[in-house]
């Protein structure tokens, strides 16, 4: 249980890191306040609704911005687009579930908003360098030790 908490703490630290990145990039590049505000709204929305089947049009429509403008603001502010950030949040949310539960990968992928288990596995491997199953085994070995 303590390992699950520490994983959650790491996730919080990563999300905090993204917020600090936004701040530092604004200071360094004098990003207009409007772009940062748009980015903050998008980040907050994605963090809240990451587990739904979101499309770019859904995010843009909900925040009342054009999808291209929203993408431009996030790319300029954070260096990643909304869908890249969404996938990053989903993968970070999946890690504690993989480490602390025995749920099937398909169920975990659906819990974090990715309906296609194979797509989830490809994203996970691309980002982490190992499959979700390998990550689970590695984390469970660390817990046993």
Biotite code that builds the C-alpha atoms (Angstrom):
import biotite.structure as struc

atoms = struc.array([
    struc.Atom([0.000, 0.000, 0.000], chain_id="A", res_id=1, res_name="UNK", atom_name="CA", element="C"),
    struc.Atom([2.867, 2.348, 0.801], chain_id="A", res_id=2, res_name="UNK", atom_name="CA", element="C"),
    struc.Atom([4.291, 1.761, -2.683], chain_id="A", res_id=3, res_name="UNK", atom_name="CA", element="C"),
    struc.Atom([0.950, 2.718, -4.220], chain_id="A", res_id=4, res_name="UNK", atom_name="CA", element="C"),
    struc.Atom([1.029, 5.914, -2.177], chain_id="A", res_id=5, res_name="UNK", atom_name="CA", element="C"),
    struc.Atom([4.561, 6.657, -3.252], chain_id="A", res_id=6, res_name="UNK", atom_name="CA", element="C"),
    struc.Atom([3.534, 6.100, -6.872], chain_id="A", res_id=7, res_name="UNK", atom_name="CA", element="C"),
    struc.Atom([0.658, 8.520, -6.374], chain_id="A", res_id=8, res_name="UNK", atom_name="CA", element="C"),
    struc.Atom([3.107, 11.001, -4.880], chain_id="A", res_id=9, res_name="UNK", atom_name="CA", element="C"),
    struc.Atom([5.342, 10.607, -7.907], chain_id="A", res_id=10, res_name="UNK", atom_name="CA", element="C"),
    struc.Atom([2.359, 11.266, -10.159], chain_id="A", res_id=11, res_name="UNK", atom_name="CA", element="C"),
    struc.Atom([1.515, 14.403, -8.194], chain_id="A", res_id=12, res_name="UNK", atom_name="CA", element="C"),
    struc.Atom([5.123, 15.508, -8.523], chain_id="A", res_id=13, res_name="UNK", atom_name="CA", element="C"),
    struc.Atom([5.014, 14.971, -12.278], chain_id="A", res_id=14, res_name="UNK", atom_name="CA", element="C"),
    struc.Atom([1.824, 16.988, -12.608], chain_id="A", res_id=15, res_name="UNK", atom_name="CA", element="C"),
    struc.Atom([3.347, 19.691, -10.419], chain_id="A", res_id=16, res_name="UNK", atom_name="CA", element="C"),
    struc.Atom([6.408, 19.613, -12.672], chain_id="A", res_id=17, res_name="UNK", atom_name="CA", element="C"),
    struc.Atom([4.173, 20.377, -15.684], chain_id="A", res_id=18, res_name="UNK", atom_name="CA", element="C"),
    struc.Atom([2.686, 23.325, -13.820], chain_id="A", res_id=19, res_name="UNK", atom_name="CA", element="C"),
    struc.Atom([6.154, 24.609, -12.940], chain_id="A", res_id=20, res_name="UNK", atom_name="CA", element="C"),
    struc.Atom([7.156, 24.151, -16.570], chain_id="A", res_id=21, res_name="UNK", atom_name="CA", element="C"),
    struc.Atom([4.263, 26.357, -17.637], chain_id="A", res_id=22, res_name="UNK", atom_name="CA", element="C"),
    struc.Atom([5.365, 29.031, -15.203], chain_id="A", res_id=23, res_name="UNK", atom_name="CA", element="C"),
    struc.Atom([9.039, 28.898, -16.173], chain_id="A", res_id=24, res_name="UNK", atom_name="CA", element="C"),
    struc.Atom([8.316, 28.940, -19.876], chain_id="A", res_id=25, res_name="UNK", atom_name="CA", element="C"),
    struc.Atom([6.066, 31.960, -19.420], chain_id="A", res_id=26, res_name="UNK", atom_name="CA", element="C"),
    struc.Atom([8.835, 33.806, -17.610], chain_id="A", res_id=27, res_name="UNK", atom_name="CA", element="C"),
    struc.Atom([11.546, 32.754, -20.049], chain_id="A", res_id=28, res_name="UNK", atom_name="CA", element="C"),
    struc.Atom([9.642, 33.406, -23.263], chain_id="A", res_id=29, res_name="UNK", atom_name="CA", element="C"),
    struc.Atom([7.234, 36.140, -22.134], chain_id="A", res_id=30, res_name="UNK", atom_name="CA", element="C"),
    struc.Atom([4.227, 34.109, -23.215], chain_id="A", res_id=31, res_name="UNK", atom_name="CA", element="C"),
    struc.Atom([1.102, 36.213, -23.367], chain_id="A", res_id=32, res_name="UNK", atom_name="CA", element="C"),
    struc.Atom([-1.238, 35.663, -20.436], chain_id="A", res_id=33, res_name="UNK", atom_name="CA", element="C"),
    struc.Atom([-4.075, 34.577, -22.722], chain_id="A", res_id=34, res_name="UNK", atom_name="CA", element="C"),
    struc.Atom([-2.143, 31.592, -24.077], chain_id="A", res_id=35, res_name="UNK", atom_name="CA", element="C"),
    struc.Atom([-1.169, 30.505, -20.593], chain_id="A", res_id=36, res_name="UNK", atom_name="CA", element="C"),
    struc.Atom([-4.737, 30.804, -19.372], chain_id="A", res_id=37, res_name="UNK", atom_name="CA", element="C"),
    struc.Atom([-5.982, 28.681, -22.279], chain_id="A", res_id=38, res_name="UNK", atom_name="CA", element="C"),
    struc.Atom([-3.295, 26.110, -21.490], chain_id="A", res_id=39, res_name="UNK", atom_name="CA", element="C"),
    struc.Atom([-4.183, 26.037, -17.785], chain_id="A", res_id=40, res_name="UNK", atom_name="CA", element="C"),
    struc.Atom([-7.839, 25.500, -18.641], chain_id="A", res_id=41, res_name="UNK", atom_name="CA", element="C"),
    struc.Atom([-6.955, 22.660, -20.999], chain_id="A", res_id=42, res_name="UNK", atom_name="CA", element="C"),
    struc.Atom([-4.657, 21.021, -18.445], chain_id="A", res_id=43, res_name="UNK", atom_name="CA", element="C"),
    struc.Atom([-7.315, 21.253, -15.732], chain_id="A", res_id=44, res_name="UNK", atom_name="CA", element="C"),
    struc.Atom([-9.973, 19.826, -18.055], chain_id="A", res_id=45, res_name="UNK", atom_name="CA", element="C"),
    struc.Atom([-7.749, 16.956, -19.177], chain_id="A", res_id=46, res_name="UNK", atom_name="CA", element="C"),
    struc.Atom([-6.742, 16.103, -15.605], chain_id="A", res_id=47, res_name="UNK", atom_name="CA", element="C"),
    struc.Atom([-10.393, 16.020, -14.602], chain_id="A", res_id=48, res_name="UNK", atom_name="CA", element="C"),
    struc.Atom([-11.792, 14.063, -17.574], chain_id="A", res_id=49, res_name="UNK", atom_name="CA", element="C"),
    struc.Atom([-8.822, 11.965, -18.757], chain_id="A", res_id=50, res_name="UNK", atom_name="CA", element="C"),
    struc.Atom([-10.785, 8.754, -18.131], chain_id="A", res_id=51, res_name="UNK", atom_name="CA", element="C"),
    struc.Atom([-13.425, 9.594, -20.720], chain_id="A", res_id=52, res_name="UNK", atom_name="CA", element="C"),
    struc.Atom([-13.179, 8.978, -24.438], chain_id="A", res_id=53, res_name="UNK", atom_name="CA", element="C"),
    struc.Atom([-11.960, 12.479, -25.315], chain_id="A", res_id=54, res_name="UNK", atom_name="CA", element="C"),
    struc.Atom([-11.254, 13.764, -28.790], chain_id="A", res_id=55, res_name="UNK", atom_name="CA", element="C"),
    struc.Atom([-9.605, 17.023, -29.681], chain_id="A", res_id=56, res_name="UNK", atom_name="CA", element="C"),
    struc.Atom([-12.948, 18.424, -30.811], chain_id="A", res_id=57, res_name="UNK", atom_name="CA", element="C"),
    struc.Atom([-14.491, 17.540, -27.425], chain_id="A", res_id=58, res_name="UNK", atom_name="CA", element="C"),
    struc.Atom([-11.809, 19.416, -25.503], chain_id="A", res_id=59, res_name="UNK", atom_name="CA", element="C"),
    struc.Atom([-11.935, 22.442, -27.803], chain_id="A", res_id=60, res_name="UNK", atom_name="CA", element="C"),
    struc.Atom([-15.723, 22.577, -27.751], chain_id="A", res_id=61, res_name="UNK", atom_name="CA", element="C"),
    struc.Atom([-15.916, 22.256, -23.966], chain_id="A", res_id=62, res_name="UNK", atom_name="CA", element="C"),
    struc.Atom([-13.377, 25.064, -23.461], chain_id="A", res_id=63, res_name="UNK", atom_name="CA", element="C"),
    struc.Atom([-14.910, 27.212, -26.250], chain_id="A", res_id=64, res_name="UNK", atom_name="CA", element="C"),
    struc.Atom([-11.716, 27.499, -28.285], chain_id="A", res_id=65, res_name="UNK", atom_name="CA", element="C"),
    struc.Atom([-10.859, 26.428, -31.785], chain_id="A", res_id=66, res_name="UNK", atom_name="CA", element="C"),
    struc.Atom([-8.880, 23.164, -31.763], chain_id="A", res_id=67, res_name="UNK", atom_name="CA", element="C"),
    struc.Atom([-5.969, 24.732, -33.674], chain_id="A", res_id=68, res_name="UNK", atom_name="CA", element="C"),
    struc.Atom([-5.725, 27.634, -31.218], chain_id="A", res_id=69, res_name="UNK", atom_name="CA", element="C"),
    struc.Atom([-5.846, 25.286, -28.243], chain_id="A", res_id=70, res_name="UNK", atom_name="CA", element="C"),
    struc.Atom([-3.105, 23.144, -29.762], chain_id="A", res_id=71, res_name="UNK", atom_name="CA", element="C"),
    struc.Atom([-0.987, 26.211, -30.520], chain_id="A", res_id=72, res_name="UNK", atom_name="CA", element="C"),
    struc.Atom([-1.297, 27.505, -26.950], chain_id="A", res_id=73, res_name="UNK", atom_name="CA", element="C"),
    struc.Atom([-0.334, 24.172, -25.395], chain_id="A", res_id=74, res_name="UNK", atom_name="CA", element="C"),
    struc.Atom([2.524, 23.587, -27.824], chain_id="A", res_id=75, res_name="UNK", atom_name="CA", element="C"),
    struc.Atom([3.874, 27.060, -27.145], chain_id="A", res_id=76, res_name="UNK", atom_name="CA", element="C"),
    struc.Atom([3.414, 26.867, -23.386], chain_id="A", res_id=77, res_name="UNK", atom_name="CA", element="C"),
    struc.Atom([4.171, 23.227, -22.580], chain_id="A", res_id=78, res_name="UNK", atom_name="CA", element="C"),
    struc.Atom([5.857, 21.877, -25.677], chain_id="A", res_id=79, res_name="UNK", atom_name="CA", element="C"),
    struc.Atom([3.162, 19.211, -26.177], chain_id="A", res_id=80, res_name="UNK", atom_name="CA", element="C"),
    struc.Atom([-0.272, 19.239, -27.745], chain_id="A", res_id=81, res_name="UNK", atom_name="CA", element="C"),
    struc.Atom([-3.513, 18.448, -25.921], chain_id="A", res_id=82, res_name="UNK", atom_name="CA", element="C"),
    struc.Atom([-3.700, 14.839, -27.098], chain_id="A", res_id=83, res_name="UNK", atom_name="CA", element="C"),
    struc.Atom([-0.069, 14.166, -26.216], chain_id="A", res_id=84, res_name="UNK", atom_name="CA", element="C"),
    struc.Atom([-0.689, 15.596, -22.766], chain_id="A", res_id=85, res_name="UNK", atom_name="CA", element="C"),
    struc.Atom([-3.907, 13.581, -22.430], chain_id="A", res_id=86, res_name="UNK", atom_name="CA", element="C"),
    struc.Atom([-2.051, 10.372, -23.229], chain_id="A", res_id=87, res_name="UNK", atom_name="CA", element="C"),
    struc.Atom([0.711, 11.279, -20.760], chain_id="A", res_id=88, res_name="UNK", atom_name="CA", element="C"),
    struc.Atom([-1.863, 11.809, -17.988], chain_id="A", res_id=89, res_name="UNK", atom_name="CA", element="C"),
    struc.Atom([-3.563, 8.533, -18.856], chain_id="A", res_id=90, res_name="UNK", atom_name="CA", element="C"),
    struc.Atom([-0.306, 6.595, -18.722], chain_id="A", res_id=91, res_name="UNK", atom_name="CA", element="C"),
    struc.Atom([0.667, 8.200, -15.417], chain_id="A", res_id=92, res_name="UNK", atom_name="CA", element="C"),
    struc.Atom([-2.743, 7.304, -13.969], chain_id="A", res_id=93, res_name="UNK", atom_name="CA", element="C"),
    struc.Atom([-2.402, 3.719, -15.224], chain_id="A", res_id=94, res_name="UNK", atom_name="CA", element="C"),
    struc.Atom([0.958, 3.105, -13.535], chain_id="A", res_id=95, res_name="UNK", atom_name="CA", element="C"),
    struc.Atom([-0.344, 2.898, -9.939], chain_id="A", res_id=96, res_name="UNK", atom_name="CA", element="C"),
    struc.Atom([-3.171, 0.636, -11.113], chain_id="A", res_id=97, res_name="UNK", atom_name="CA", element="C"),
    struc.Atom([-0.716, -1.667, -12.849], chain_id="A", res_id=98, res_name="UNK", atom_name="CA", element="C"),
    struc.Atom([1.573, -1.738, -9.829], chain_id="A", res_id=99, res_name="UNK", atom_name="CA", element="C"),
    struc.Atom([-1.007, -2.144, -7.079], chain_id="A", res_id=100, res_name="UNK", atom_name="CA", element="C"),
    struc.Atom([-3.757, -4.274, -8.617], chain_id="A", res_id=101, res_name="UNK", atom_name="CA", element="C"),
    struc.Atom([-4.183, -7.494, -10.530], chain_id="A", res_id=102, res_name="UNK", atom_name="CA", element="C"),
    struc.Atom([-6.812, -6.027, -12.854], chain_id="A", res_id=103, res_name="UNK", atom_name="CA", element="C"),
    struc.Atom([-6.514, -7.055, -16.472], chain_id="A", res_id=104, res_name="UNK", atom_name="CA", element="C"),
    struc.Atom([-4.636, -4.626, -18.697], chain_id="A", res_id=105, res_name="UNK", atom_name="CA", element="C"),
    struc.Atom([-7.804, -4.170, -20.759], chain_id="A", res_id=106, res_name="UNK", atom_name="CA", element="C"),
    struc.Atom([-9.755, -3.032, -17.683], chain_id="A", res_id=107, res_name="UNK", atom_name="CA", element="C"),
    struc.Atom([-7.013, -0.630, -16.611], chain_id="A", res_id=108, res_name="UNK", atom_name="CA", element="C"),
    struc.Atom([-6.749, 0.845, -20.088], chain_id="A", res_id=109, res_name="UNK", atom_name="CA", element="C"),
    struc.Atom([-10.501, 1.434, -20.081], chain_id="A", res_id=110, res_name="UNK", atom_name="CA", element="C"),
    struc.Atom([-10.366, 2.964, -16.592], chain_id="A", res_id=111, res_name="UNK", atom_name="CA", element="C"),
    struc.Atom([-7.915, 5.578, -17.866], chain_id="A", res_id=112, res_name="UNK", atom_name="CA", element="C"),
    struc.Atom([-9.952, 6.339, -20.973], chain_id="A", res_id=113, res_name="UNK", atom_name="CA", element="C"),
    struc.Atom([-8.305, 4.162, -23.625], chain_id="A", res_id=114, res_name="UNK", atom_name="CA", element="C"),
    struc.Atom([-10.771, 1.600, -24.947], chain_id="A", res_id=115, res_name="UNK", atom_name="CA", element="C"),
    struc.Atom([-8.333, -0.286, -27.171], chain_id="A", res_id=116, res_name="UNK", atom_name="CA", element="C"),
    struc.Atom([-6.017, -2.455, -25.079], chain_id="A", res_id=117, res_name="UNK", atom_name="CA", element="C"),
    struc.Atom([-3.525, -2.853, -27.941], chain_id="A", res_id=118, res_name="UNK", atom_name="CA", element="C"),
    struc.Atom([-3.319, 0.908, -28.457], chain_id="A", res_id=119, res_name="UNK", atom_name="CA", element="C"),
    struc.Atom([-2.784, 1.353, -24.721], chain_id="A", res_id=120, res_name="UNK", atom_name="CA", element="C"),
    struc.Atom([0.013, -1.225, -24.763], chain_id="A", res_id=121, res_name="UNK", atom_name="CA", element="C"),
    struc.Atom([1.689, 0.456, -27.750], chain_id="A", res_id=122, res_name="UNK", atom_name="CA", element="C"),
    struc.Atom([1.506, 3.875, -26.075], chain_id="A", res_id=123, res_name="UNK", atom_name="CA", element="C"),
    struc.Atom([2.831, 2.459, -22.825], chain_id="A", res_id=124, res_name="UNK", atom_name="CA", element="C"),
    struc.Atom([5.738, 0.678, -24.501], chain_id="A", res_id=125, res_name="UNK", atom_name="CA", element="C"),
    struc.Atom([6.606, 3.762, -26.552], chain_id="A", res_id=126, res_name="UNK", atom_name="CA", element="C"),
    struc.Atom([6.640, 5.990, -23.461], chain_id="A", res_id=127, res_name="UNK", atom_name="CA", element="C"),
    struc.Atom([8.146, 3.605, -20.887], chain_id="A", res_id=128, res_name="UNK", atom_name="CA", element="C"),
    struc.Atom([10.226, 1.274, -23.034], chain_id="A", res_id=129, res_name="UNK", atom_name="CA", element="C"),
    struc.Atom([8.499, -1.800, -21.610], chain_id="A", res_id=130, res_name="UNK", atom_name="CA", element="C"),
    struc.Atom([5.038, -3.316, -21.912], chain_id="A", res_id=131, res_name="UNK", atom_name="CA", element="C"),
    struc.Atom([2.378, -2.802, -19.240], chain_id="A", res_id=132, res_name="UNK", atom_name="CA", element="C"),
    struc.Atom([2.779, -6.462, -18.246], chain_id="A", res_id=133, res_name="UNK", atom_name="CA", element="C"),
    struc.Atom([6.546, -6.067, -17.858], chain_id="A", res_id=134, res_name="UNK", atom_name="CA", element="C"),
    struc.Atom([6.007, -2.879, -15.836], chain_id="A", res_id=135, res_name="UNK", atom_name="CA", element="C"),
    struc.Atom([3.585, -4.720, -13.544], chain_id="A", res_id=136, res_name="UNK", atom_name="CA", element="C"),
    struc.Atom([5.998, -7.609, -13.001], chain_id="A", res_id=137, res_name="UNK", atom_name="CA", element="C"),
    struc.Atom([8.866, -5.189, -12.328], chain_id="A", res_id=138, res_name="UNK", atom_name="CA", element="C"),
    struc.Atom([6.822, -3.166, -9.824], chain_id="A", res_id=139, res_name="UNK", atom_name="CA", element="C"),
    struc.Atom([5.514, -6.270, -8.054], chain_id="A", res_id=140, res_name="UNK", atom_name="CA", element="C"),
    struc.Atom([9.062, -7.611, -7.754], chain_id="A", res_id=141, res_name="UNK", atom_name="CA", element="C"),
    struc.Atom([10.072, -4.309, -6.150], chain_id="A", res_id=142, res_name="UNK", atom_name="CA", element="C"),
    struc.Atom([7.132, -4.530, -3.723], chain_id="A", res_id=143, res_name="UNK", atom_name="CA", element="C"),
    struc.Atom([8.068, -8.067, -2.656], chain_id="A", res_id=144, res_name="UNK", atom_name="CA", element="C"),
    struc.Atom([11.674, -7.119, -1.928], chain_id="A", res_id=145, res_name="UNK", atom_name="CA", element="C"),
])
